Amino acid sequence: MEEALVFYPSPHIGHLISMVELGKLILNHRPSISIHILITTPPYNPGDTAPYIASVSSTTPIIFHRLPTISLPPSFLNSSTHHENLTFEVLRLNKPDVLQSLISISKNFDVKGFVMDLFCGIAYDVPVQLNIPALFFFTSGAGCLIGFLCLPTIHRTTTKSLKDLHTPLEFPGLPPIPASDMAKPLLDRDDKAYHCFLEGSINLAKSAGIIINTFEFLEPRPIKAVRDGLCVPDGIGHLISMVELGKLILTHHPRFSITVLLITTPPKRTNITPNSTTQQQATNSVAQYIAAVSATTPSINFHHLPQVSLPPDFNRSTPDTGFELPRYNNPNLHHALLTISKTSKLKAFLIDFFCDAAFEVAAEQLKIPTYYFFTSSASGLAVFLKIPTIDSNISIDIPNLPSIPFSSWPDPLVDRTTTVYKNFSKTATHGFVSAAELERRVRELMDSEKGREVRDRVLGLRDSATAAMKDDGSSRAALNNLTEQWSQN
């Protein structure tokens, strides 16, 4: 049976064009695969797509499937603050037609993947029902992706809307971002668009993969943060960070023995195995990493806590899952720490921020000196410490440590970024920069030595983008890896 990929872009023409260009790129690399694109027909004009679709159909073998027109009540069309709400509602009503189209295509093709953009994450469960790997194509860069991957964490660590948080947000691999500078639909947690994006962000982390519109040299730090799993609470990145801390401790105290306690996640209760490829790959990644560390650093031991039974009403799809799973492991943790204490003198117990439930067992019940290992920077810690007193202007005080000014950031790059933001803020009114300030900045860019450095940097990035798309480039290598995974499934 011929292999196929099914693409599902949001109805706006910009998203469609990006998805088509991805399809062309895949076809150039693997012409034997069939590309199918589902076209949404909303009750409003998102941009005339008919001429573009006709042009693509005449020059490439991409197959377009137009879904039935969706109707929305007039009351809904007039009640939304954000146009994104209209898009999400259309895509929600589209789900039965998407399911039928996917079933129909699957009768004649071996569907290797269902690729959707972030807006269409509301249909994530459709391919999962059919045991088809669900992937996301993120049309922006890795930096923007990080903001959405971290949204569930932000949601569960504060009860306030972003528009009411007068503090910068800390993200892995990025400079701090003022909460008010996040995308407008994310600013009000009572808005429906916010919750639709939150649902999509949760599904991003659960998907079989994310294809990002970027290249290595453009965003090295954000790409590394995403790849290392630092943006999701149950990602392998937290394990890596904890193990690296263990290695650092061993360099100073080589006679120590370190034990890493690992939570065994119970399988999902479902008749169809969703994302079996993703789950297996994640399991393999952890197992391979543990094997590599065990082979090179025998002083670090890994101990899997027994699998626990979760209550029938436990909901894995909520943002609180990362905190709740460790709580159910507390009895096993208690037993493991007692067992270790019988043969070794326990000097300290270190816990990840998301394993906060373990503090009760180690520190309060067993009286073991317990420390938190915060995998982000001091400024990120300050954000969480500030949340209980968010309306005051007091400095951040940590026992036995110097006071942390809330506006200070340790990374020189972050310092420069923050300074630039502050400089513009001085002349900005309601988010807009004055014409005089804009003129001064443009002249600085065109006439000064600093401007020449910026232009040289941009030209260098242009050349790097060209190199990334060559046969031996990083983007081509990433595409090779992706298509090889499809071949193996």
N, C-alpha and C positions, 0 to 999 in steps of 0.2 A: 504494500500500500504506500502511495506517495506521501512523503512527509510534508507537514504544513505548520505554519505559525499563524495564529489569529491575533490581529491587533485591534485594540479598542480605544480610540482616542476620544476625548471630550469633543463636543460639537463645534467648538470655535476653530476657525480655519488655521490659526497659528499652530494649534496642537495637532491638527490633521497633517499639515505640511511637515512638521517635525517627525511624526510617525511614519509618513511616506518616505522621507529621506533615510530613516533608519532601515525601512524595508528595502530600499534600493541598495544600501550599503551591504546588507546581508545577502541580497541576491548576487551582487558582484563577487562576493566571497564564496557563496554557496548557491549557484544557480539551480541546483536540483530541487531546492525546497520551494514550496508554494506559499505565497504570502496572501492572506485574506484580511481585509480591513472592514470592520463594522462601522457603518455611518449612521449616526443619530440624526433624526429629523425633529428638531424642537419646534414649538409653536411661536418662535420669535426668530429674527434674523441674526445669526451669529457670524455672518460673513458669507458671501455667495461662494459655495464650494463646488457647484456644478461644473463651471468651466475648468477649474483645476483638476477635478476628478476625470473629466473627459480627456484632458491633455495627458495625464499620467497613464490612463487606460490605453491610449493609443501608442505609447512609447515603451511601456514596461508590462510584464506579465502579472502585475499585481491585480488581484481580484477584489472588487468592492461589493459589499452587501449593504443595501440601504434598509434600515429598520423602519417599521411603521411609524407614522407621525404620532407624536405624543401630545395629548391635550391637557392643558392646565386650566383650572377655574380662574375667571377674571379676578376674584378676590385674592388669589395667591399672587397673580402677576403684579398687583398693586400694593402688596403688603410687605414686601421684602426690602430691607435696607441695602443688602448687597446683591449684585447680579449673580454672584456665585450660588446663592440659594436657589435661583431658577435652574441653574445648571445641575445642581445636585438633585433637585426634585425630578427633573426630566430623566436623569440617569437612574434614579431609584425606580421610576415607573417603567424604565426600559428593561429591567432585569428579566422579566419573563421572555421577552423577545430575544434578548441576548442568549438566554439559556437554550431556546429553541434553535437559534442560528448555530450555536456551538454544537448542539446535538446533530443537526443536519450536516454540518461540515465534517463531523467526526465519522459519519457513515461512509464517507468516501476518501478520507485522509487520516493519516496517523498524526494527530495534532501533538506537536512536541512542546508547545507552550502557548499561553494566553498572555499577551503583553498589553498592559493598560497604562494610562497615565494616572497621576495622583487623584484627579477628580473622579475617575472611574473606579477608584478603590472601593467605592460603595458596592460594587458588583464583585468583590473579591471572592465571595462564597460561591459564585456561579461556576467557575472552572474547578474549584475545590470539590464541588458535588460530583463532578465527572472525573475526578482524579487526574486532572490536567494541571501541570505546573503553572502557577500564577506568578508572573513577573511584572515589575513596574519599569516603565521608561520615564525617567525623570528628566524633563526637557530643559531644566536649568542646571546649574553646576552643583558640585559636591557641598559647597558652603551653604547653599540654600537648603539642600537635602538634610543637612545636619539639623537645621532649625526644626524641620518637621519630624525627624526621628526622635528628637529630644522633647517634642511637645507633650507626649504622655507623662514624662517625668515632671515637666513643669506643671502640668495639670494636677498631679497628685500631691505636689509639695507646696501648693498654695491654694487658698480658697478665693483669691482675688482675681479679677480680670487683669490682663496685661496692661490695659490702659490706666489702671489704678496702681500699678507697680512702678514706683519712681526710682528704680534701681536698674543697673545693667544686668543682663542675663549672661551667664557663663556657659559657653559651648565648647566641647572638645575640638581642638584644631582651629578655633576661630578666636578673634579678638572679642571682648565683651560687646554686647549689642544692647542699647537701651530698649527696655521692654516696649516703649511706645513706638519704636521704629520697626516692630514686627509687622507682617502683612495685616492690612486693615481687617480682614475677616477673622483674624485671630485675636483681636484686641478685646472683644467682649465675649466672655465665656457663656453668657446667656443667649447669644445669637445662635441660630440653627446652623449657620455656615461654620461656626467654630467647632461644633460637635461633629459635623460631617468631615472636616479636616482632621479632627482628632481620631475619628474612626479610620480614615485613610492612613494616618500616621501609624496607628497600631498595626494595620495590615501590611504596611511597608516592612516592618520588622519581621513579620511572619511569612513573607513571600519567599518564593524559590530563588529570587535574585532581583537586583536592581541595576538597570542599565542607566548610566549617568552621562549626560551630555557635557563632557569635560575631557581633559587629558592631564597626565601626571605632572608635567612641568608647570602647568598653570596653577594647580591647587595641591601641592604636595602634602601640606599638613592636613587639610580637610579630608583628602582621599585616604590618607593613612588612618585618620581617626575613624572613618567609616569602615575601612577594611579590617581594622583591629577590633571592631565591635564596641568601641567606647561610647557609642551614642544610644545603646539600648541596655537596660538594666540587667538582662540575663545573657548578655553577649559574652563571648570568650575574652574580650578585651579586659574585663575586670579580673578574670583568672590570670591572664598574662601579667597584669600590673601587680597583683598580689605575689605571684611567683618571683617577679623581678625584684620586689622588695625583699623577699626571702634570700635571694642570691646576694643582694647587697649586705644584708645582715651577716651572712656566712663569711663574706670577705673580711669582716671585722671580728667575728666570733666563730672561727672554723670548727670549734668543738660542739657548737650547738647542733641540735637536730630539729628540723622543721617539718611539721605535719600540716598538710592542706586538706581540710574537710570539704567534701564536694556533695552538693545536694543532688539526689537522683530524682529527676522529674518524672512523675507518673505519666503513663500514656493517656492520650485523649480518649474519651468515651464516644465512639462513633462507629458506624457500620462501614463507612468509606474512609480510607486512610488519606487525609488531606495532607498535601505537601510532603509526601513520604520522601521525596528526593531531598527536599530542604532539611527535614529532620535528620535524615541519614547523613547528609553532608555535615550538618552541625555536630552530630555525634562523632563522626569520623574526625573532624577538625580537633575537637577536644581530646579525643583518644590519641591522635597522632602527636599533639602537643605534649600531653602527659608522658607518652612514651619517650619523646625526645628529651624532656627534662630529666626523667628518671635515668636515662642512659648517661647523661652528662653531669648530673648533679645528684649523686646518690644520697646526700644528706637531706634532700627534700623528699618527703614521703607523701603519697596521695591516698586518702581514705574516703571511699564512697559511703555516705550514710545510707541506711536501708531505705528502700522506697516506701513512701507513706500513702495511705488511702485518703483521697480527698472526698469531702461530702458531695452528694449528688448535685447540689445546687451551686457548687463552686464554679465561678465564671472566669475562664482564663482570658477572655477578651477585654477585660477592664484594665485601666491603667494601674490599678492597685495590685495586680498579680505579682509583680516583682517583689513587693513587700510581704504579701500574704503567704506565698509558698514557703519561705524560710520559717515562718511562724509554726506551720504544721510539723516542721522537722525538729522542734525544740526537744521533745522527749528523746529522740535519737541522738541529738547533740549532747544532751545531759549524760547519756550512757557513754558516748564516745570520749568525752572529756574525763569522766571518772576512770575509764579504762586506761587512757594515756597517763593519768596521774599515778596509777599503780606502779608503772615501770619507769617513769621519768618525772623530774621535777619541773613542773609547769611554771616557767618564768613569766609568760605573758600570753594573752589571747587577743589576736587582731581580727577585727570584723570589718567587712565592707559596709558602706553606708546603707545599702539595700538589705543587709542582714541585721538590721537594727533589733529585730526580735530576739537575737541571740544574746543581747546584753543582759536581759533578765536572767538567763540561765547561768552565764559565766560569771558576771560581776555580782549579782544579787544573791543567787542561790549557792554557787560554788566558791564565791569570794576569790576568784582568779583575777589578777590585774588585767583589765580589759582596755584595749585601745581601738579607736576607729582609724582605718586607713582610707583617707579621702583621695580618690584617684585623680581628681582635678586639682587646680591650683588653690592657693590661699584666697584669692579673690572669689573663686567659686564657692569655697567654704563660707566666706563672708556673706554671700547671697543667702545661703540657707540659715545662717545664724541671724541674719537681719530680718527674716520673715516674721518672727513673732513680734518685732518692734518696728514694723515697716513704716508706721506713720510718724515715728520720731526721728530726730536727727542725731542721735547719739552715735559714738564711734563703736566699732566692734571690739569687744574685750573678751579674750580667751584666757582662762586661768593659767598662770605660769608662762604666758607669752606676752610679748609687747602688744600694745594696742594696734589694731589693723585699721588704718584709714580706709574708709569704704571706697574711695576713688583711686586707690593706688593699685597698680597691676604689675606683676613681676617681670613679664616678658617685654623686652625692649620694643619688639614689633607692636605689641599691644599698646605700649606707652605712646608710640607715635600715632597709632590709629585713634586712641582716645583723645590725644592732643588735637588732631585734625578735627575730630567731631566737636570738641569744645570751641575751637577757633571759629568754626562755621556757626555754632550755636549763638555766639555773641552777636552776630549780625542777622540772625534768622528770626523771622516772625511767622508763627504758626507753621513752621516747617519749611518756609521759603527763605532763600538767601537773596539779599538785596542786589539790584543791578550793579551798583558800585563795587560791591564785594566780588561779584561774579567777574566783572571786568578786570579787577586786580588779579584774581586767580588765573584768568586766561592769559593775561600779559606775563605773569610769572611762568606759566607753562611754556609760552612761546619764546620768551626773550632771555630767561635766566639760565644759569648753569644747572640749577635744580630741574628746570623744565627739560633741558637736554637729556639729563639722566632718565627722566620719566619716558621721553620719546624713545631713547635707546632701549629701555626696558620693554616697551610695547613692541618694538620691532623684533626684539629677541623672542618674545612670546609668540609673535606671528611665525617666526622661523621654527620654533619648537612645535607649534601646531602642525605645520607642514611635515616636520620630521615624524611626528606621532602617527601620521596616516600612511607613512611609507611601509613597505613590506616588513621591515625589521623594526618598526616603531612600536611604542607602548600601546597605542590604541588598537593597532592591528593585532598585536599579541593578545590583548584582552578579548577581541572579537574571536580570535582563533580558539581561545579557551572556552568561550561561551558556546560556540557551535560544536566543539568536541563534546561538551557535556550533553547537548541535545542528541548527538549521535549515540551516546552511551545509554540514554534512557530508553 
